[in-house]
Amino acid sequence: MDSIMPVFATAKALVLSFCLFGFSVATWAAERVSIPHSKVSKSRNGYALNATIHYPLSPRIIEAINHGVPITFTQEVRLIHNFPLIRQYWHWQRVLWSSLIRYQLRYHALSEQYILVAIDTSKHRVFPSLDLTLDALGKVDNLTIPSEHVSEHDLTTIQIRSGIDINALPTPLRPGALLSDKWQIKSPWVDATWP
């Protein structure tokens, strides 16, 4: 009887660990930024990227926004040239061009409006609700891709990803955000489709 109890306790601990791991993975996947639409189109100047990004914010982030904490979002785009080394099985990739676009989302308590600022250009837009702000933030319209870097479509990939820049948070919030999975909201790189 003594030899069976440690085995049962170990099995019980393993089952509990797998259940907790599965729950944390499901929670993490539910709060991940997604990019369901990402397409390259032909434009006057060469090529342009259009994408739709969904930002599922955790209650903790929404609470921070509503208490006046500015949140910075990043949208990264890169153009990659693939060199096939072993047929289609393995490629060497080189980044030909990249762009980082940063937006800051703030809530103005007196007017009860959300302000979205493009950090590089200082242009801002005002919205009456957080949902409308996130919809506008998630629309990438006609982002120009430099045509001098685009060669053959089958060897060139345009990728996009987006998320929250934790390092741009106010200093008192940063350590807690780095340790909390509620703030780790970022999408993986997503390949855009060519026309």
MARZA-29188 format. One record per residue: residue number from 1; residue in three letters; x, y, z of N, C-alpha, C in turn. Coordinates in steps of 0.001 Angstrom, whole numbers. Each point is the difference from the previous one (the first is absolute). Layout:
! MARZA-29188
PT num residu     n_X     n_Y     n_Z    ca_X    ca_Y    ca_Z     c_X     c_Y     c_Z
PT NUM    ALA       X       Y       Z       X       Y       Z       X       Y       Z
...
This chain:
! MARZA-29188
PT num residu     n_X     n_Y     n_Z    ca_X    ca_Y    ca_Z     c_X     c_Y     c_Z
PT   1    MET     823   -1198       0    -823    1198       0     861    1253       0
PT   2    ASP    1145     -63     698     883    1152      65     599     328   -1364
PT   3    SER     239    -990    -812     630     251   -1302    -992     559   -1023
PT   4    ILE   -1302    -206     158   -1003     493    -933    -296    1473     233
PT   5    MET      31     462    1226    -366    1386     324     897    1037    -699
PT   6    PRO    1338    -145      -2     809    1002    -699    -296      48   -1498
PT   7    VAL    -279   -1149    -601    -327     -32   -1426   -1319     729    -247
PT   8    PHE    -996    -232     840   -1287     678    -137     156    1512     177
PT   9    ALA     778     408     986     229    1438     233     724     633   -1183
PT  10    THR     968    -679    -561     729     512   -1168    -930     118   -1205
PT  11    ALA    -823   -1019    -229    -937      37   -1124   -1009    1127     174
PT  12    LYS    -476     173    1220    -953    1084     286     645    1362    -256
PT  13    ALA    1249     171     409     713    1264    -232     216     246   -1495
PT  14    LEU     309   -1051    -737     190     146   -1452   -1297     400    -703
PT  15    VAL   -1104    -636     366   -1294     338    -600    -372    1441     315
PT  16    LEU     197     412    1237    -289    1373     399     881     988    -768
PT  17    SER    1276    -327    -170     922     868    -747    -444     143   -1448
PT  18    PHE    -382   -1113    -643    -452      66   -1387   -1282     816    -136
PT  19    CYS    -915    -138     964   -1243     788     -44     294    1493     138
PT  20    LEU     870     356     943     363    1407     177     730     536   -1226
PT  21    PHE     884    -798    -583     712     417   -1204    -977     224   -1158
PT  22    GLY    -943    -935    -154   -1003     140   -1067    -865    1231     195
PT  23    PHE    -366     295    1244    -797    1197     290     788    1265    -302
PT  24    SER    1292      25     390     803    1198    -259     231     198   -1485
PT  25    VAL     188   -1084    -764     160     125   -1449   -1285     507    -632
PT  26    ALA   -1153    -513     444   -1282     466    -541    -219    1470     321
PT  27    THR     351     422    1210    -135    1405     378     938     865    -816
PT  28    TRP    1230    -459    -190     986     760    -771    -454     138   -1447
PT  29    ALA    -509   -1078    -582    -443      60   -1393   -1210     904    -153
PT  30    ALA    -856      56    1018   -1195     834     -93     347    1480      15
PT  31    GLU    1129     372     631     371    1405     103    1115     379    -969
PT  32    ARG     170    -755   -1042    1049     254    -964    -535     888   -1117
PT  33    VAL     806     955    -410    -366     847   -1136     -38    -882   -1245
PT  34    SER   -1034     169    -814    -109    -797   -1225     -69     911   -1220
PT  35    ILE     499    -507   -1106      -7     731   -1271    -683    -905   -1027
PT  36    PRO   -1338      53     -69    -722    -915    -899     105     367   -1473
PT  37    HIS     313    1254    -289      55     444   -1397    1285     799    -205
PT  38    SER     808    -427    -958    1233     706    -327     296    -258   -1474
PT  39    LYS    -107    1057    -813     116    -184   -1452     800    1134    -626
PT  40    VAL     823    -355    -971     778     976    -767    -756     277   -1285
PT  41    SER     -88    1272    -364    -660     368   -1256     921     906    -809
PT  42    LYS    -232      20   -1292     773     856    -900    -489    1438     151
PT  43    SER     939     949      59    -374    1409      94     835     807    -988
PT  44    ARG    -247    1313     -47     749     864    -922    1494     -57     267
PT  45    ASN     366      -9    1259    1407      56     372     655   -1372     121
PT  46    GLY    -706   -1028    -299     537   -1355     105    -989    -930     664
PT  47    TYR     170    -194    1316    -856    -912     739    -444     642    1310
PT  48    ALA   -1166    -423     476    -536     518    1262    -560   -1164     812
PT  49    LEU     117     120    1307    -491   -1023     912   -1294     469     646
PT  50    ASN    -993    -871       1   -1265     230     700    -190   -1162     978
PT  51    ALA    -345     333    1230    -162   -1055    1009   -1054     398    1015
PT  52    THR    -544   -1014     655    -940     187    1102     579    -693    1227
PT  53    ILE      53     727    1108     583    -522    1230   -1055      73    1108
PT  54    HIS    -132   -1087     751    -934     -37    1137     801      38    1299
PT  55    TYR    -362     928     872     674     183    1284    -926    -408    1145
PT  56    PRO     108   -1222     511    -808    -392    1158     699     419    1299
PT  57    LEU    -419    1096     568     665     516    1190    -530    -669    1261
PT  58    SER     898    -273     916    -394    -595    1279    -673    1066     862
PT  59    PRO    -814    -415     975    -636     982     897    1006     903     703
PT  60    ARG    1185    -526     293    1027     804     668     481    1139    -905
PT  61    ILE     171    -269   -1294     445    1046    -937   -1102    1033    -197
PT  62    ILE   -1251    -458    -125   -1126     928    -160    -119     900    1231
PT  63    GLU     192    -582    1183     -56     794    1229    1109    1057      14
PT  64    ALA    1198    -393    -443    1116     957     -42    -301    1142    -968
PT  65    ILE    -549    -330   -1169    -350    1035    -992   -1030     955     594
PT  66    ASN   -1045    -555     613   -1070     826     556     428     833    1207
PT  67    HIS    1167    -332     576     547     799    1099    1100     947    -490
PT  68    GLY      76     193   -1321     905    1008    -546    1399    -468    -341
PT  69    VAL     269   -1301      54    1331    -500    -352     115     -77   -1522
PT  70    PRO     981     677    -606     170     -94   -1450     600   -1360    -377
PT  71    ILE    -595    -646    -986     452   -1313    -461     526     159   -1428
PT  72    THR    1203    -508    -245     620      95   -1322    -125   -1332    -726
PT  73    PHE    -524      63   -1215    -126   -1169    -866    1018     114   -1131
PT  74    THR     558   -1120    -396     932      -8   -1128    -563    -866   -1120
PT  75    GLN     266     425   -1220    -301    -785   -1192    1299    -101    -789
PT  76    GLU     533   -1216     -82    1267    -236    -682    -259    -676   -1338
PT  77    VAL     659     512   -1022    -107    -575   -1340    1411    -241    -508
PT  78    ARG     215   -1147    -624    1310    -260    -584    -133    -738   -1321
PT  79    LEU     952     255    -858      72    -622   -1327    1193    -942      31
PT  80    ILE    -254   -1270    -254    1037   -1027     114     244    -635   -1359
PT  81    HIS    1276    -167    -318     382    -733   -1216     437   -1397     425
PT  82    ASN    -607   -1012    -615     299   -1398     325     967    -573   -1028
PT  83    PHE    1100    -570     479     952    -690    -859    -179   -1497     214
PT  84    PRO    -530    -726    -994    -149   -1447     197    1371    -684     -14
PT  85    LEU     311    -697    1093    1282    -698      87    -143   -1484    -304
PT  86    ILE   -1012    -610     553    -251   -1419    -278   -1423    -104    -534
PT  87    ARG    -148     275   -1294   -1297      25    -678   -1015     817     784
PT  88    GLN   -1207    -542     192   -1028     739     731      18    -311    1490
PT  89    TYR     955    -818     442     -13    -449    1390     665     975     973
PT  90    TRP    1014     726    -459     709     877     915     394    1267    -727
PT  91    HIS    -277    1143     610     282    1297    -607     876     837     925
PT  92    TRP     856     764    -600     746    1018     717    -752    1301    -217
PT  93    GLN    -289     736    1060    -786    1223    -126     841    1224     325
PT  94    ARG    -240    1060    -773     681    1265     242   -1039    1113     -15
PT  95    VAL      22     858    1016    -943    1112      82     495    1110    -928
PT  96    LEU    -820     345   -1019     352    1046    -959    -448    1380     457
PT  97    TRP   -1124      35     717    -580    1277     432    -899    -275    1189
PT  98    SER     -39     945     934    -903    -143    1137    -520    1370     411
PT  99    SER   -1147      -7     637    -633    1229     459    -662    -263    1347
PT 100    LEU     107     982     893    -641     -83    1303    -903    1214     162
PT 101    ILE   -1290    -251     163    -980    1071     181    -504    -102    1437
PT 102    ARG      19    1132     706    -395      10    1401   -1191     933     207
PT 103    TYR    -952    -495     778   -1184     770     356    -131      29    1512
PT 104    GLN    -482    1124     504    -275     101    1433   -1501     202     198
PT 105    LEU    -562    -800     878   -1428      65     323    -141     586    1400
PT 106    ARG    -808    1070      96    -235     668    1290   -1489     235     174
PT 107    TYR    -397     120    1252   -1394     329     313     -25    1367     659
PT 108    HIS    -870     867    -513    -158    1339     568   -1261     -27     856
PT 109    ALA     181      66    1317   -1117    -187     933   -1021    1124     -58
PT 110    LEU     435    1242    -197    -948    1118      -8    -957     -68   -1188
PT 111    SER     526    -310   -1171    -864     -83   -1186    -552   -1407    -217
PT 112    GLU     491    -973     795    -391   -1407    -129     221    -504   -1425
PT 113    GLN    1167     313    -545     349    -420   -1356    1362    -670       0
PT 114    TYR     186    -858    -994    1265    -706    -177     785     689   -1105
PT 115    ILE    1285     197     234     853     703    -950    1056    -976    -519
PT 116    LEU      99    -104   -1312     990    -860    -648     996     893    -721
PT 117    VAL    1271     -59     415    1043     862    -547    1006    -847    -759
PT 118    ALA     275     372   -1274    1094    -612    -758    1275     682     481
PT 119    ILE     851    -719     698    1146     600     673     973     652    -980
PT 120    ASP     242    -622   -1152     976     543    -955    -461    1293    -654
PT 121    THR   -1304     129    -233    -515    1183    -706    -730     965     921
PT 122    SER    -267    -402    1229    -755     787     993   -1444     272    -424
PT 123    LYS    -497    -699   -1008   -1414     137    -380    -842    -763    1020
PT 124    HIS   -1134     588     352    -854    -680     958   -1449     -13    -491
PT 125    ARG    -690   -1043     475   -1425    -157    -287    -716    -246    1320
PT 126    VAL   -1243     440      69    -786     -93    1232   -1204    -909    -254
PT 127    PHE    -294    -869     980   -1094    -958    -136    -849      -5    1274
PT 128    PRO   -1308    -278    -142    -870      -8    1181      52   -1293     812
PT 129    SER     562   -1084    -578      42   -1264     742    1316    -723    -273
PT 130    LEU     333    -913     907    1226    -779    -140     -96    -952   -1187
PT 131    ASP   -1183    -587    -232    -167    -920   -1127     267     686   -1340
PT 132    LEU    -540    1211    -168     249     739   -1237    1478     369    -155
PT 133    THR     648     300    1108    1429     325     -29     812   -1209    -430
PT 134    LEU    -302   -1173     570     737   -1214    -348    -271    -421   -1440
PT 135    ASP   -1230     228    -493    -300    -282   -1417     845     872    -919
PT 136    ALA     112    1287     325     813     907    -820    1478    -359      85
PT 137    LEU     458    -353    1188    1388    -401     177     320   -1259    -794
PT 138    GLY    -969    -886    -120     211   -1274    -681    -129      29   -1504
PT 139    LYS    -164    1180    -585     -98      89   -1464    1290     567    -576
PT 140    VAL     716    -822    -725    1200     442    -716    -425     193   -1450
PT 141    ASP     -44    1256    -448    -488     313   -1340    1119     564    -867
PT 142    ASN     282    -717   -1074     934     457   -1038    1347     444     555
PT 143    LEU     604    -833     825    1360     259     473     961    -311   -1152
PT 144    THR     711    1009    -463     851    -145   -1179    1223    -857     303
PT 145    ILE     220    -978    -858    1194    -845      62     943     494   -1088
PT 146    PRO    1235     358     320     922     519   -1020     199   -1006   -1132
PT 147    SER    -309     435   -1216      46    -920   -1146    1415    -422    -359
PT 148    GLU    1012     798     384    1367    -370    -360     475   -1264     710
PT 149    HIS    -688    -381    1081     389   -1205     725    -789   -1227    -440
PT 150    VAL   -1089     201    -706    -852   -1121    -382     522    -594   -1300
PT 151    SER     327   -1281      52     462    -684   -1209   -1052   -1031    -396
PT 152    GLU     365   -1239     -32    -949   -1055    -367    -919    -307    1176
PT 153    HIS   -1297    -131    -310    -979    -239    1065     233   -1329     710
PT 154    ASP     428   -1009    -734     160   -1303     639    1227     -54     915
PT 155    LEU     911     982    -105    1171      40     876     -84    1116    1037
PT 156    THR   -1047     817     -73    -136    1137     905   -1248    -173     855
PT 157    THR     148     256    1288   -1109    -113     947    -139    1310     757
PT 158    ILE   -1236     461     151    -278    1153     857    -705    -531    1240
PT 159    GLN     537     364    1160    -554    -468    1263    -385    1186     869
PT 160    ILE   -1003    -231     838    -468    1034     929    -269    -641    1351
PT 161    ARG     261     768    1051    -392    -409    1352    -302    1258     808
PT 162    SER    -734    -181    1078    -393    1148     806    -152    -414    1455
PT 163    GLY      79    1003     887    -172    -275    1411     199    1247     841
PT 164    ILE      44    -199    1298     198    1096     951    1483     112     326
PT 165    ASP     498    1219       2    1389     271     369      69     207    1512
PT 166    ILE     385   -1046     715      46      56    1464    1066     984     476
PT 167    ASN    1081     132    -755    1077     899     407    -404    1469     -52
PT 168    ALA   -1105     317    -676    -478    1382     -69    -969     342    1128
PT 169    LEU    -329    -966     847    -892     262    1134     692     912    1007
PT 170    PRO    -772     710     805     612     782    1079     833    -909     914
PT 171    THR    1095     525     503     966    -793     773    -620    -795    1156
PT 172    PRO    -935     539     790    -557    -809    1107    -764   -1238    -472
PT 173    LEU    -573      29   -1193    -772   -1146    -493     853   -1050    -705
PT 174    ARG    1166     404    -469     804    -869    -862     406   -1327     633
PT 175    PRO     539     -41    1239     398   -1304     565   -1155    -986     117
PT 176    GLY   -1150     473     462   -1158    -887     113    -488    -483   -1357
PT 177    ALA      46     880   -1003    -443    -381   -1345     933   -1028    -620
PT 178    LEU    1300     117     277     958    -965    -540    -211   -1393     577
PT 179    LEU    -494     -71    1231    -213   -1291     653   -1398    -562    -218
PT 180    SER    -942     838    -409   -1394    -436    -130    -321    -415   -1436
PT 181    ASP    -671   -1135    -138    -412    -428   -1338   -1180     828    -518
PT 182    LYS    -646     774     858   -1114     847    -439     461    1143    -892
PT 183    TRP    1282     351      86     550    1081    -827     748    -521   -1215
PT 184    GLN     278   -1280     -56     784    -576   -1101    -900    -258   -1200
PT 185    ILE    -397    1075    -662    -933    -113   -1120     736     372   -1279
PT 186    LYS     325   -1011    -793     726     223   -1249    -339   -1128    -965
PT 187    SER     -76     325   -1279    -287   -1015   -1000    1307    -606    -495
PT 188    PRO     -64   -1198    -576    1184    -520    -690     119     704   -1364
PT 189    TRP    1116    -225    -683     131     529   -1360    -998    -709    -901
PT 190    VAL    -703     774    -833    -995    -529    -932     413     388   -1414
PT 191    ASP       3    -984    -911     338     269   -1400   -1189     635    -726
PT 192    ALA     269    1053    -740   -1044     624    -821     -99    -753   -1316
PT 193    THR   -1189     -44    -570    -198    -681   -1286     219     978   -1138
PT 194    TRP     614    -473   -1064     250     821   -1173   -1202     -29    -931
PT 195    PRO    -165    1017    -855   -1150       7    -927     130   -1084   -1061
